[in-house]
Amino acid sequence: MRDPASFIAPAYLNVGESLVRELSKLMSVPGMVSLAGGYPGPELFDRDGVREAADAALRDMPVACLQYGPTDGLPGVREAVSKLLAARGTRCSPDDVLMTGGSQQGFDLLVRTLLAPGDAAIVERPTYTGPLRVLKVAGVRTLTVGVDAHGLDVDELETLLRDAATPRPKLLYVVPTFANPSGATMPRARRLKLLALAVEHGFVIVEDDPYGQLRFDGEHEPHVAGLVDEVPGSKPWVVHLGSFSKVIAPGLRLGYTVAPPDIRRPLVLAKQLDDISSPGFTQATVQRYLAAGRLDAHLPTILGAYRERAGAMRDAIATHLADRVDFNIPQGGMFMWGRLRDGTSTRALLPHAIEEKVTFVPGDIYYADRADAATMRLSFSTPSPEQVREGVARLGRAIARLHA
């Protein structure tokens, strides 16, 4: 007799659960301090602004909110995205924009339309787990390039691409600003070299930018997509992904993909098969929110909070972990990336941390290959400064217990 469970496609049998999601369940444990999830601080949501925008959307755009809509997105919100990007120095037409269910749907659509099983793609080492799982399910051969304090190592990338034994990649996925998990940001020179390599070797750069607006120190770097005019021939090779999850609210599930026409067309077809269109109510709400100037007005509140929390984490690390863990100190985003100096596995550390009522994410989940088991990711976005300080102190005690 056949078992329905035996019908599951092989690609989905070994994807595994998201460790970050599993750790997030521990946030409900009394007294637990979570340094694991990359969630926005819930008290930082602009609830009044979103409510007013939603009311305005239903009042002024009831049919757009409640009816089926265009697959590529409402014209008004696509125009708002193009203006938002223009303010950051990245020029695009509303016709270049495709609205998606967060930036991860944009990446999933790209993989489905650009890559076939057995094709090669390149990711950072380490990188965000979502794309790793998408590539695995798609049967794509995933190659990796290392990351240092300044993001993707473009010299290592160049060496890899010039190696005759390397499969010719179709796509490179990169988070160039405040990367998840490393927190690193690529300087302008590396971005320009990345564009030049894409032209020379013929691969699509997928630039994911969920954290770029969360800079609380230093000067903004241009988007990779904003530098295409400086590298002749590079514009057709760049796709830009963005999201409102980290700056308005993840519950809206709204992101966007900016792509050249030849890539955007099949993406729209794939999205028609996926969900027909992103929710009109969400799109209209974001459109009204942006038009009212609420994002520009509220961002300083978010950045001020994250600056304080990151500072608390930096100082607590110096007090409790300085002799045991090496950490990066980013100028924005949500994450700090560290490594136990003695090379001990952070998987072995995690149970001790949970006993001390603090969670973090072991770093090995962020690698497609050559995983460094001694790494870890800490997030400062959700806990208060006091909780950050206490959580890092507890982590220090957990490390001491591990080595007792």
Contacts in CASP RR format, 6 or more apart in sequence:
PFRMAT RR
TARGET T0000
AUTHOR 0000-0000-0000
METHOD contacts of the structure
MODEL  1
MRDPASFIAPAYLNVGESLVRELSKLMSVPGMVSLAGGYPGPELFDRDGV
REAADAALRDMPVACLQYGPTDGLPGVREAVSKLLAARGTRCSPDDVLMT
GGSQQGFDLLVRTLLAPGDAAIVERPTYTGPLRVLKVAGVRTLTVGVDAH
GLDVDELETLLRDAATPRPKLLYVVPTFANPSGATMPRARRLKLLALAVE
HGFVIVEDDPYGQLRFDGEHEPHVAGLVDEVPGSKPWVVHLGSFSKVIAP
GLRLGYTVAPPDIRRPLVLAKQLDDISSPGFTQATVQRYLAAGRLDAHLP
TILGAYRERAGAMRDAIATHLADRVDFNIPQGGMFMWGRLRDGTSTRALL
PHAIEEKVTFVPGDIYYADRADAATMRLSFSTPSPEQVREGVARLGRAIA
RLHA
11 136 0 8 1.000
11 137 0 8 1.000
11 138 0 8 1.000
11 139 0 8 1.000
12 137 0 8 1.000
14 136 0 8 1.000
15 133 0 8 1.000
15 136 0 8 1.000
15 137 0 8 1.000
16 133 0 8 1.000
18 129 0 8 1.000
19 361 0 8 1.000
19 362 0 8 1.000
19 365 0 8 1.000
20 36 0 8 1.000
20 37 0 8 1.000
20 38 0 8 1.000
20 129 0 8 1.000
20 361 0 8 1.000
20 365 0 8 1.000
23 34 0 8 1.000
23 36 0 8 1.000
23 37 0 8 1.000
23 359 0 8 1.000
23 361 0 8 1.000
24 34 0 8 1.000
24 36 0 8 1.000
24 37 0 8 1.000
24 39 0 8 1.000
26 32 0 8 1.000
26 34 0 8 1.000
26 36 0 8 1.000
26 354 0 8 1.000
26 359 0 8 1.000
27 34 0 8 1.000
27 359 0 8 1.000
29 357 0 8 1.000
31 357 0 8 1.000
32 357 0 8 1.000
32 358 0 8 1.000
32 359 0 8 1.000
33 357 0 8 1.000
33 358 0 8 1.000
33 359 0 8 1.000
33 383 0 8 1.000
33 387 0 8 1.000
33 388 0 8 1.000
33 390 0 8 1.000
33 391 0 8 1.000
33 394 0 8 1.000
34 358 0 8 1.000
34 359 0 8 1.000
34 379 0 8 1.000
34 382 0 8 1.000
34 383 0 8 1.000
35 358 0 8 1.000
35 359 0 8 1.000
35 360 0 8 1.000
35 378 0 8 1.000
35 379 0 8 1.000
35 380 0 8 1.000
35 383 0 8 1.000
35 388 0 8 1.000
35 391 0 8 1.000
35 392 0 8 1.000
35 395 0 8 1.000
36 359 0 8 1.000
36 360 0 8 1.000
36 361 0 8 1.000
36 377 0 8 1.000
36 379 0 8 1.000
37 361 0 8 1.000
37 379 0 8 1.000
37 381 0 8 1.000
37 382 0 8 1.000
38 180 0 8 1.000
38 334 0 8 1.000
38 335 0 8 1.000
38 379 0 8 1.000
38 381 0 8 1.000
38 382 0 8 1.000
39 250 0 8 1.000
39 379 0 8 1.000
39 381 0 8 1.000
39 382 0 8 1.000
40 245 0 8 1.000
40 246 0 8 1.000
40 249 0 8 1.000
40 250 0 8 1.000
40 302 0 8 1.000
40 381 0 8 1.000
40 382 0 8 1.000
41 305 0 8 1.000
41 381 0 8 1.000
41 382 0 8 1.000
42 382 0 8 1.000
44 301 0 8 1.000
44 302 0 8 1.000
44 305 0 8 1.000
45 248 0 8 1.000
45 249 0 8 1.000
46 248 0 8 1.000
46 294 0 8 1.000
46 298 0 8 1.000
46 301 0 8 1.000
49 289 0 8 1.000
49 292 0 8 1.000
49 294 0 8 1.000
49 298 0 8 1.000
50 248 0 8 1.000
50 249 0 8 1.000
50 285 0 8 1.000
50 289 0 8 1.000
52 288 0 8 1.000
52 292 0 8 1.000
52 294 0 8 1.000
53 285 0 8 1.000
53 286 0 8 1.000
53 288 0 8 1.000
53 289 0 8 1.000
53 292 0 8 1.000
53 294 0 8 1.000
54 281 0 8 1.000
54 285 0 8 1.000
54 288 0 8 1.000
56 288 0 8 1.000
56 292 0 8 1.000
57 64 0 8 1.000
57 65 0 8 1.000
57 281 0 8 1.000
57 284 0 8 1.000
57 285 0 8 1.000
57 287 0 8 1.000
57 288 0 8 1.000
58 65 0 8 1.000
58 281 0 8 1.000
58 284 0 8 1.000
60 288 0 8 1.000
61 284 0 8 1.000
64 74 0 8 1.000
64 280 0 8 1.000
64 283 0 8 1.000
64 284 0 8 1.000
65 280 0 8 1.000
65 281 0 8 1.000
65 284 0 8 1.000
66 280 0 8 1.000
66 281 0 8 1.000
68 276 0 8 1.000
68 277 0 8 1.000
69 276 0 8 1.000
69 277 0 8 1.000
69 280 0 8 1.000
70 277 0 8 1.000
71 268 0 8 1.000
71 271 0 8 1.000
71 272 0 8 1.000
71 276 0 8 1.000
71 277 0 8 1.000
72 78 0 8 1.000
72 97 0 8 1.000
72 98 0 8 1.000
72 99 0 8 1.000
72 264 0 8 1.000
72 268 0 8 1.000
72 271 0 8 1.000
73 97 0 8 1.000
73 98 0 8 1.000
73 99 0 8 1.000
73 277 0 8 1.000
73 278 0 8 1.000
73 280 0 8 1.000
73 283 0 8 1.000
74 99 0 8 1.000
74 280 0 8 1.000
74 283 0 8 1.000
74 284 0 8 1.000
74 287 0 8 1.000
75 94 0 8 1.000
76 94 0 8 1.000
76 287 0 8 1.000
77 99 0 8 1.000
77 283 0 8 1.000
77 284 0 8 1.000
77 286 0 8 1.000
77 287 0 8 1.000
77 290 0 8 1.000
78 94 0 8 1.000
78 95 0 8 1.000
78 97 0 8 1.000
78 99 0 8 1.000
78 256 0 8 1.000
79 94 0 8 1.000
80 286 0 8 1.000
80 287 0 8 1.000
80 290 0 8 1.000
80 291 0 8 1.000
81 94 0 8 1.000
81 97 0 8 1.000
81 99 0 8 1.000
81 256 0 8 1.000
81 258 0 8 1.000
82 92 0 8 1.000
82 93 0 8 1.000
82 94 0 8 1.000
82 96 0 8 1.000
82 97 0 8 1.000
83 290 0 8 1.000
84 290 0 8 1.000
84 295 0 8 1.000
85 91 0 8 1.000
85 92 0 8 1.000
85 223 0 8 1.000
85 225 0 8 1.000
85 240 0 8 1.000
85 258 0 8 1.000
86 92 0 8 1.000
88 220 0 8 1.000
88 222 0 8 1.000
88 223 0 8 1.000
89 222 0 8 1.000
89 223 0 8 1.000
89 226 0 8 1.000
90 222 0 8 1.000
90 223 0 8 1.000
90 225 0 8 1.000
90 226 0 8 1.000
90 240 0 8 1.000
90 258 0 8 1.000
91 226 0 8 1.000
92 225 0 8 1.000
92 240 0 8 1.000
92 258 0 8 1.000
95 261 0 8 1.000
96 258 0 8 1.000
96 259 0 8 1.000
96 260 0 8 1.000
96 261 0 8 1.000
96 264 0 8 1.000
97 256 0 8 1.000
97 257 0 8 1.000
97 258 0 8 1.000
98 106 0 8 1.000
98 256 0 8 1.000
98 257 0 8 1.000
98 258 0 8 1.000
98 259 0 8 1.000
98 264 0 8 1.000
98 267 0 8 1.000
98 268 0 8 1.000
98 271 0 8 1.000
99 254 0 8 1.000
99 255 0 8 1.000
99 256 0 8 1.000
99 277 0 8 1.000
99 278 0 8 1.000
99 283 0 8 1.000
100 106 0 8 1.000
100 109 0 8 1.000
100 254 0 8 1.000
100 255 0 8 1.000
100 256 0 8 1.000
100 257 0 8 1.000
100 271 0 8 1.000
100 278 0 8 1.000
101 253 0 8 1.000
101 254 0 8 1.000
101 255 0 8 1.000
101 275 0 8 1.000
101 278 0 8 1.000
102 242 0 8 1.000
102 243 0 8 1.000
102 244 0 8 1.000
102 245 0 8 1.000
102 253 0 8 1.000
102 254 0 8 1.000
102 255 0 8 1.000
103 208 0 8 1.000
103 209 0 8 1.000
103 210 0 8 1.000
103 241 0 8 1.000
103 242 0 8 1.000
103 243 0 8 1.000
103 245 0 8 1.000
103 255 0 8 1.000
103 256 0 8 1.000
103 257 0 8 1.000
104 130 0 8 1.000
104 131 0 8 1.000
104 134 0 8 1.000
105 255 0 8 1.000
105 271 0 8 1.000
105 274 0 8 1.000
106 241 0 8 1.000
106 255 0 8 1.000
106 257 0 8 1.000
106 267 0 8 1.000
107 130 0 8 1.000
107 131 0 8 1.000
107 134 0 8 1.000
107 173 0 8 1.000
107 206 0 8 1.000
107 208 0 8 1.000
107 241 0 8 1.000
108 134 0 8 1.000
109 257 0 8 1.000
109 267 0 8 1.000
109 270 0 8 1.000
109 271 0 8 1.000
109 274 0 8 1.000
110 171 0 8 1.000
110 204 0 8 1.000
110 206 0 8 1.000
110 239 0 8 1.000
110 257 0 8 1.000
110 259 0 8 1.000
110 263 0 8 1.000
110 267 0 8 1.000
111 121 0 8 1.000
111 134 0 8 1.000
111 135 0 8 1.000
111 138 0 8 1.000
111 140 0 8 1.000
111 171 0 8 1.000
112 138 0 8 1.000
112 270 0 8 1.000
113 263 0 8 1.000
113 266 0 8 1.000
113 267 0 8 1.000
113 269 0 8 1.000
113 270 0 8 1.000
114 170 0 8 1.000
114 171 0 8 1.000
114 204 0 8 1.000
114 263 0 8 1.000
115 121 0 8 1.000
115 135 0 8 1.000
115 138 0 8 1.000
115 140 0 8 1.000
115 170 0 8 1.000
115 171 0 8 1.000
117 138 0 8 1.000
117 139 0 8 1.000
117 140 0 8 1.000
118 139 0 8 1.000
118 140 0 8 1.000
118 141 0 8 1.000
119 140 0 8 1.000
119 141 0 8 1.000
119 170 0 8 1.000
120 140 0 8 1.000
120 141 0 8 1.000
120 142 0 8 1.000
120 143 0 8 1.000
120 166 0 8 1.000
120 167 0 8 1.000
120 168 0 8 1.000
120 169 0 8 1.000
120 170 0 8 1.000
121 135 0 8 1.000
121 140 0 8 1.000
121 141 0 8 1.000
121 142 0 8 1.000
121 143 0 8 1.000
121 169 0 8 1.000
121 170 0 8 1.000
121 171 0 8 1.000
121 172 0 8 1.000
121 173 0 8 1.000
122 142 0 8 1.000
122 143 0 8 1.000
122 144 0 8 1.000
122 145 0 8 1.000
122 157 0 8 1.000
122 160 0 8 1.000
122 169 0 8 1.000
122 171 0 8 1.000
122 172 0 8 1.000
122 173 0 8 1.000
122 203 0 8 1.000
123 131 0 8 1.000
123 132 0 8 1.000
123 135 0 8 1.000
123 142 0 8 1.000
123 143 0 8 1.000
123 144 0 8 1.000
123 145 0 8 1.000
123 172 0 8 1.000
123 173 0 8 1.000
123 174 0 8 1.000
123 368 0 8 1.000
124 144 0 8 1.000
124 145 0 8 1.000
124 146 0 8 1.000
124 147 0 8 1.000
124 151 0 8 1.000
124 152 0 8 1.000
124 173 0 8 1.000
124 174 0 8 1.000
124 175 0 8 1.000
124 179 0 8 1.000
124 182 0 8 1.000
125 144 0 8 1.000
125 145 0 8 1.000
125 146 0 8 1.000
125 147 0 8 1.000
125 367 0 8 1.000
125 368 0 8 1.000
125 369 0 8 1.000
125 370 0 8 1.000
126 147 0 8 1.000
126 181 0 8 1.000
126 182 0 8 1.000
126 337 0 8 1.000
126 363 0 8 1.000
126 366 0 8 1.000
126 367 0 8 1.000
126 372 0 8 1.000
126 375 0 8 1.000
127 144 0 8 1.000
127 173 0 8 1.000
127 175 0 8 1.000
127 179 0 8 1.000
127 180 0 8 1.000
127 181 0 8 1.000
127 366 0 8 1.000
127 367 0 8 1.000
127 368 0 8 1.000
128 175 0 8 1.000
128 179 0 8 1.000
128 180 0 8 1.000
128 181 0 8 1.000
128 208 0 8 1.000
128 366 0 8 1.000
129 365 0 8 1.000
129 366 0 8 1.000
131 173 0 8 1.000
131 208 0 8 1.000
132 142 0 8 1.000
132 366 0 8 1.000
132 368 0 8 1.000
135 142 0 8 1.000
135 368 0 8 1.000
136 142 0 8 1.000
141 167 0 8 1.000
142 368 0 8 1.000
142 369 0 8 1.000
143 160 0 8 1.000
143 166 0 8 1.000
143 167 0 8 1.000
143 169 0 8 1.000
143 368 0 8 1.000
144 367 0 8 1.000
144 368 0 8 1.000
144 369 0 8 1.000
144 370 0 8 1.000
145 152 0 8 1.000
145 153 0 8 1.000
145 156 0 8 1.000
145 157 0 8 1.000
145 160 0 8 1.000
146 152 0 8 1.000
146 153 0 8 1.000
146 156 0 8 1.000
147 153 0 8 1.000
147 179 0 8 1.000
147 182 0 8 1.000
147 184 0 8 1.000
148 184 0 8 1.000
149 184 0 8 1.000
149 328 0 8 1.000
150 184 0 8 1.000
150 185 0 8 1.000
150 186 0 8 1.000
150 187 0 8 1.000
150 190 0 8 1.000
151 176 0 8 1.000
151 179 0 8 1.000
151 182 0 8 1.000
151 184 0 8 1.000
151 185 0 8 1.000
151 186 0 8 1.000
151 190 0 8 1.000
152 174 0 8 1.000
152 176 0 8 1.000
152 186 0 8 1.000
152 190 0 8 1.000
152 194 0 8 1.000
154 190 0 8 1.000
154 193 0 8 1.000
154 194 0 8 1.000
154 197 0 8 1.000
157 172 0 8 1.000
157 194 0 8 1.000
157 197 0 8 1.000
158 193 0 8 1.000
158 197 0 8 1.000
160 166 0 8 1.000
161 169 0 8 1.000
161 197 0 8 1.000
161 200 0 8 1.000
161 201 0 8 1.000
168 201 0 8 1.000
168 203 0 8 1.000
169 201 0 8 1.000
169 203 0 8 1.000
170 203 0 8 1.000
170 204 0 8 1.000
171 203 0 8 1.000
171 204 0 8 1.000
171 206 0 8 1.000
172 194 0 8 1.000
172 198 0 8 1.000
172 203 0 8 1.000
172 204 0 8 1.000
172 205 0 8 1.000
172 206 0 8 1.000
173 206 0 8 1.000
173 208 0 8 1.000
174 186 0 8 1.000
174 194 0 8 1.000
174 205 0 8 1.000
174 206 0 8 1.000
174 207 0 8 1.000
174 208 0 8 1.000
174 224 0 8 1.000
175 207 0 8 1.000
175 208 0 8 1.000
175 209 0 8 1.000
175 210 0 8 1.000
175 211 0 8 1.000
176 185 0 8 1.000
176 186 0 8 1.000
176 191 0 8 1.000
176 207 0 8 1.000
176 209 0 8 1.000
176 221 0 8 1.000
176 223 0 8 1.000
176 224 0 8 1.000
177 185 0 8 1.000
177 186 0 8 1.000
177 209 0 8 1.000
177 211 0 8 1.000
177 212 0 8 1.000
177 215 0 8 1.000
177 221 0 8 1.000
178 184 0 8 1.000
178 185 0 8 1.000
178 211 0 8 1.000
178 212 0 8 1.000
178 214 0 8 1.000
178 215 0 8 1.000
178 330 0 8 1.000
178 331 0 8 1.000
178 332 0 8 1.000
178 333 0 8 1.000
178 334 0 8 1.000
178 335 0 8 1.000
179 185 0 8 1.000
179 211 0 8 1.000
180 210 0 8 1.000
180 211 0 8 1.000
180 334 0 8 1.000
180 335 0 8 1.000
180 377 0 8 1.000
181 335 0 8 1.000
181 337 0 8 1.000
181 361 0 8 1.000
181 363 0 8 1.000
181 366 0 8 1.000
181 377 0 8 1.000
182 328 0 8 1.000
182 335 0 8 1.000
182 337 0 8 1.000
183 328 0 8 1.000
183 330 0 8 1.000
183 332 0 8 1.000
183 333 0 8 1.000
183 335 0 8 1.000
183 336 0 8 1.000
183 337 0 8 1.000
184 328 0 8 1.000
184 330 0 8 1.000
184 337 0 8 1.000
185 221 0 8 1.000
185 330 0 8 1.000
185 331 0 8 1.000
186 194 0 8 1.000
186 221 0 8 1.000
187 221 0 8 1.000
188 221 0 8 1.000
188 222 0 8 1.000
188 227 0 8 1.000
191 221 0 8 1.000
191 222 0 8 1.000
191 224 0 8 1.000
191 227 0 8 1.000
192 227 0 8 1.000
192 230 0 8 1.000
192 231 0 8 1.000
194 205 0 8 1.000
194 224 0 8 1.000
195 205 0 8 1.000
195 224 0 8 1.000
195 227 0 8 1.000
195 228 0 8 1.000
195 230 0 8 1.000
195 231 0 8 1.000
195 234 0 8 1.000
195 237 0 8 1.000
195 238 0 8 1.000
196 231 0 8 1.000
196 234 0 8 1.000
198 204 0 8 1.000
198 205 0 8 1.000
198 234 0 8 1.000
198 237 0 8 1.000
198 238 0 8 1.000
199 231 0 8 1.000
199 232 0 8 1.000
199 233 0 8 1.000
199 234 0 8 1.000
199 237 0 8 1.000
202 237 0 8 1.000
203 237 0 8 1.000
204 237 0 8 1.000
204 238 0 8 1.000
204 239 0 8 1.000
204 263 0 8 1.000
205 224 0 8 1.000
205 237 0 8 1.000
205 238 0 8 1.000
205 239 0 8 1.000
206 239 0 8 1.000
206 241 0 8 1.000
207 223 0 8 1.000
207 224 0 8 1.000
207 225 0 8 1.000
207 238 0 8 1.000
207 239 0 8 1.000
207 240 0 8 1.000
207 241 0 8 1.000
208 241 0 8 1.000
208 242 0 8 1.000
209 223 0 8 1.000
209 240 0 8 1.000
209 241 0 8 1.000
209 242 0 8 1.000
210 241 0 8 1.000
210 242 0 8 1.000
210 243 0 8 1.000
210 245 0 8 1.000
210 246 0 8 1.000
211 246 0 8 1.000
211 332 0 8 1.000
211 333 0 8 1.000
211 334 0 8 1.000
212 220 0 8 1.000
212 332 0 8 1.000
212 333 0 8 1.000
213 246 0 8 1.000
213 247 0 8 1.000
213 299 0 8 1.000
214 246 0 8 1.000
214 247 0 8 1.000
214 302 0 8 1.000
214 303 0 8 1.000
214 306 0 8 1.000
214 332 0 8 1.000
214 333 0 8 1.000
214 334 0 8 1.000
215 303 0 8 1.000
215 331 0 8 1.000
215 332 0 8 1.000
215 333 0 8 1.000
216 303 0 8 1.000
216 304 0 8 1.000
216 306 0 8 1.000
216 307 0 8 1.000
216 310 0 8 1.000
216 331 0 8 1.000
216 332 0 8 1.000
216 333 0 8 1.000
217 307 0 8 1.000
217 331 0 8 1.000
217 332 0 8 1.000
218 331 0 8 1.000
223 240 0 8 1.000
224 238 0 8 1.000
224 240 0 8 1.000
225 238 0 8 1.000
225 239 0 8 1.000
225 240 0 8 1.000
225 258 0 8 1.000
227 234 0 8 1.000
228 234 0 8 1.000
228 235 0 8 1.000
228 238 0 8 1.000
229 235 0 8 1.000
235 260 0 8 1.000
236 260 0 8 1.000
236 262 0 8 1.000
238 260 0 8 1.000
239 257 0 8 1.000
239 258 0 8 1.000
239 259 0 8 1.000
239 260 0 8 1.000
239 263 0 8 1.000
240 257 0 8 1.000
240 258 0 8 1.000
240 259 0 8 1.000
241 255 0 8 1.000
241 256 0 8 1.000
241 257 0 8 1.000
241 258 0 8 1.000
242 255 0 8 1.000
242 256 0 8 1.000
242 257 0 8 1.000
243 254 0 8 1.000
243 255 0 8 1.000
243 256 0 8 1.000
244 252 0 8 1.000
244 254 0 8 1.000
244 255 0 8 1.000
244 286 0 8 1.000
245 251 0 8 1.000
245 252 0 8 1.000
245 253 0 8 1.000
245 254 0 8 1.000
245 255 0 8 1.000
246 333 0 8 1.000
246 334 0 8 1.000
247 295 0 8 1.000
247 299 0 8 1.000
247 302 0 8 1.000
248 286 0 8 1.000
248 289 0 8 1.000
248 295 0 8 1.000
252 282 0 8 1.000
252 285 0 8 1.000
252 286 0 8 1.000
253 278 0 8 1.000
253 279 0 8 1.000
253 282 0 8 1.000
254 278 0 8 1.000
254 282 0 8 1.000
254 283 0 8 1.000
254 286 0 8 1.000
255 278 0 8 1.000
257 264 0 8 1.000
257 267 0 8 1.000
259 267 0 8 1.000
271 277 0 8 1.000
289 295 0 8 1.000
306 332 0 8 1.000
306 333 0 8 1.000
306 334 0 8 1.000
306 380 0 8 1.000
306 381 0 8 1.000
308 385 0 8 1.000
309 380 0 8 1.000
309 381 0 8 1.000
309 383 0 8 1.000
309 384 0 8 1.000
309 385 0 8 1.000
309 388 0 8 1.000
310 329 0 8 1.000
310 330 0 8 1.000
310 332 0 8 1.000
310 336 0 8 1.000
310 380 0 8 1.000
311 380 0 8 1.000
311 385 0 8 1.000
312 380 0 8 1.000
312 385 0 8 1.000
312 386 0 8 1.000
312 388 0 8 1.000
312 389 0 8 1.000
313 336 0 8 1.000
313 378 0 8 1.000
313 380 0 8 1.000
313 388 0 8 1.000
313 392 0 8 1.000
314 329 0 8 1.000
314 336 0 8 1.000
315 389 0 8 1.000
316 388 0 8 1.000
316 389 0 8 1.000
316 391 0 8 1.000
316 392 0 8 1.000
316 393 0 8 1.000
317 325 0 8 1.000
317 327 0 8 1.000
317 336 0 8 1.000
317 392 0 8 1.000
319 392 0 8 1.000
319 393 0 8 1.000
320 392 0 8 1.000
320 393 0 8 1.000
320 395 0 8 1.000
320 396 0 8 1.000
321 327 0 8 1.000
321 392 0 8 1.000
321 395 0 8 1.000
321 396 0 8 1.000
321 399 0 8 1.000
323 341 0 8 1.000
324 340 0 8 1.000
324 341 0 8 1.000
324 342 0 8 1.000
324 396 0 8 1.000
324 399 0 8 1.000
325 338 0 8 1.000
325 339 0 8 1.000
325 340 0 8 1.000
325 341 0 8 1.000
325 376 0 8 1.000
325 399 0 8 1.000
326 338 0 8 1.000
326 339 0 8 1.000
326 341 0 8 1.000
327 336 0 8 1.000
327 337 0 8 1.000
327 338 0 8 1.000
327 378 0 8 1.000
328 336 0 8 1.000
328 337 0 8 1.000
328 338 0 8 1.000
329 336 0 8 1.000
330 336 0 8 1.000
333 381 0 8 1.000
334 379 0 8 1.000
334 380 0 8 1.000
334 381 0 8 1.000
335 377 0 8 1.000
335 378 0 8 1.000
335 379 0 8 1.000
335 380 0 8 1.000
336 377 0 8 1.000
336 378 0 8 1.000
336 379 0 8 1.000
336 380 0 8 1.000
337 375 0 8 1.000
337 376 0 8 1.000
337 377 0 8 1.000
337 378 0 8 1.000
338 375 0 8 1.000
338 376 0 8 1.000
338 377 0 8 1.000
338 378 0 8 1.000
339 372 0 8 1.000
339 374 0 8 1.000
339 375 0 8 1.000
339 376 0 8 1.000
340 346 0 8 1.000
340 349 0 8 1.000
340 374 0 8 1.000
340 375 0 8 1.000
340 376 0 8 1.000
340 399 0 8 1.000
342 374 0 8 1.000
342 403 0 8 1.000
343 373 0 8 1.000
343 374 0 8 1.000
344 374 0 8 1.000
344 402 0 8 1.000
344 403 0 8 1.000
345 362 0 8 1.000
345 364 0 8 1.000
345 373 0 8 1.000
345 374 0 8 1.000
346 360 0 8 1.000
346 362 0 8 1.000
346 363 0 8 1.000
346 364 0 8 1.000
346 373 0 8 1.000
346 374 0 8 1.000
346 375 0 8 1.000
346 376 0 8 1.000
347 362 0 8 1.000
347 364 0 8 1.000
347 373 0 8 1.000
348 402 0 8 1.000
349 362 0 8 1.000
349 376 0 8 1.000
349 398 0 8 1.000
349 399 0 8 1.000
349 402 0 8 1.000
350 359 0 8 1.000
350 360 0 8 1.000
350 362 0 8 1.000
352 398 0 8 1.000
352 399 0 8 1.000
352 401 0 8 1.000
352 402 0 8 1.000
353 359 0 8 1.000
353 360 0 8 1.000
353 394 0 8 1.000
353 395 0 8 1.000
353 398 0 8 1.000
355 398 0 8 1.000
355 401 0 8 1.000
356 394 0 8 1.000
356 395 0 8 1.000
356 397 0 8 1.000
356 398 0 8 1.000
356 401 0 8 1.000
357 394 0 8 1.000
358 390 0 8 1.000
358 391 0 8 1.000
358 394 0 8 1.000
358 395 0 8 1.000
358 398 0 8 1.000
360 376 0 8 1.000
360 377 0 8 1.000
360 378 0 8 1.000
360 395 0 8 1.000
361 376 0 8 1.000
361 377 0 8 1.000
361 378 0 8 1.000
361 379 0 8 1.000
362 373 0 8 1.000
362 375 0 8 1.000
362 376 0 8 1.000
363 371 0 8 1.000
363 372 0 8 1.000
363 373 0 8 1.000
363 375 0 8 1.000
363 376 0 8 1.000
363 377 0 8 1.000
364 371 0 8 1.000
364 372 0 8 1.000
364 373 0 8 1.000
364 375 0 8 1.000
366 375 0 8 1.000
366 377 0 8 1.000
378 392 0 8 1.000
378 395 0 8 1.000
380 388 0 8 1.000
383 391 0 8 1.000
END
